[in-house]
């Protein structure tokens, strides 16, 4: 079963797959955190019911609202797009220091 989401953006709306909506929301949040924007192209159904793609400019000032709607039997999730968005979100996350194998060698375990 394909879950559909109505994504409200800039005074209009489009219908997208649930995974696409979740990825767009995560990416918009990550972009806002670093005060950047990006243009993304996603598969969508327009307000008039036509299937195609939508281009969204998302960033710090984006106001998005996602709401579940009735399933229309259309799969709008796009695995390559989802992976690309996940990688973009990960790239925007702050780097975290990694402990090296030798980092515990100076620890006094007799405390």
C-alpha positions as CSV (number, residue, x, y, z in Angstrom):
1,X,0.0,0.0,0.0
2,X,1.3,3.4,-1.0
3,X,0.7,6.1,1.5
4,X,0.1,9.5,0.0
5,X,1.0,12.9,1.6
6,X,-0.3,16.3,0.6
7,X,2.6,18.7,0.9
8,X,1.6,22.3,1.3
9,X,4.2,24.8,0.1
10,X,4.1,28.5,-1.0
11,X,0.3,28.8,-1.0
12,X,-0.2,25.6,-3.0
13,X,0.0,21.9,-2.6
14,X,1.2,18.8,-4.3
15,X,0.7,15.1,-3.5
16,X,3.8,13.0,-2.9
17,X,4.8,9.6,-1.6
18,X,5.2,9.3,2.2
19,X,8.9,8.6,2.0
20,X,9.5,11.5,-0.3
21,X,7.6,13.8,2.0
22,X,9.6,12.6,5.0
23,X,12.9,13.1,3.2
24,X,11.9,16.6,2.0
25,X,10.9,17.6,5.5
26,X,14.2,16.2,7.0
27,X,16.3,17.9,4.3
28,X,14.5,21.3,4.7
29,X,15.2,21.1,8.5
30,X,18.9,20.3,7.9
31,X,19.1,23.2,5.4
32,X,17.5,25.6,7.9
33,X,20.0,24.5,10.6
34,X,22.9,25.6,8.4
35,X,21.1,28.6,6.8
36,X,21.3,27.2,3.3
37,X,18.8,26.5,0.6
38,X,18.6,24.0,-2.3
39,X,16.4,23.3,-5.3
40,X,15.0,19.8,-5.4
41,X,12.9,18.0,-8.0
42,X,10.5,15.4,-6.8
43,X,7.8,13.1,-8.4
44,X,4.4,14.6,-7.6
45,X,0.7,14.9,-8.4
46,X,-0.4,18.5,-8.9
47,X,-3.5,20.1,-7.6
48,X,-5.2,19.5,-11.0
49,X,-4.5,15.7,-10.7
50,X,-1.7,15.5,-13.3
51,X,1.3,13.4,-12.5
52,X,4.8,14.8,-13.1
53,X,7.5,16.5,-11.2
54,X,7.6,19.4,-8.8
55,X,10.6,21.7,-8.2
56,X,10.8,23.0,-4.7
57,X,13.2,25.7,-3.3
58,X,13.7,24.7,0.3
59,X,15.7,26.3,3.0
60,X,15.6,28.4,6.1
61,X,12.5,30.3,5.2
62,X,10.5,27.3,3.8
63,X,7.2,26.7,5.4
64,X,6.1,23.2,4.7
65,X,3.1,21.2,6.0
66,X,2.7,17.5,5.3
67,X,-0.7,15.9,5.8
68,X,-1.8,12.3,5.0
69,X,-4.4,11.8,2.3
70,X,-6.3,8.9,0.8
71,X,-4.2,6.5,-1.2
72,X,-4.6,6.9,-4.9
73,X,-2.8,3.7,-5.8
74,X,0.1,5.6,-7.3
75,X,3.7,4.9,-6.1
76,X,5.5,8.3,-6.1
77,X,8.5,7.1,-4.0
78,X,11.7,7.3,-5.9
79,X,14.6,5.2,-4.4
80,X,17.5,7.1,-6.0
81,X,16.0,10.4,-5.0
82,X,15.5,9.2,-1.4
83,X,19.1,8.1,-1.2
84,X,20.3,11.4,-2.6
85,X,18.3,13.3,0.0
86,X,19.6,11.1,2.8
87,X,23.1,11.8,1.7
88,X,22.5,15.5,1.5
89,X,21.0,15.5,5.0
90,X,24.0,13.6,6.3
91,X,26.4,15.9,4.7
92,X,24.8,18.9,6.5
93,X,25.1,17.3,9.9
94,X,27.9,18.5,12.1
95,X,30.9,16.2,12.1
96,X,31.4,14.1,15.2
97,X,34.8,13.2,16.5
98,X,35.7,9.5,16.2
99,X,37.6,7.8,19.0
100,X,40.8,6.2,17.7
101,X,41.9,2.7,18.7
102,X,44.7,4.2,20.9
103,X,42.5,6.7,22.6
104,X,41.9,4.4,25.6
105,X,45.6,3.7,26.1
106,X,46.0,6.7,28.4
107,X,43.0,5.9,30.6
108,X,43.8,4.9,34.2
109,X,41.5,1.9,34.8
110,X,42.5,1.7,38.5
111,X,40.4,4.7,39.5
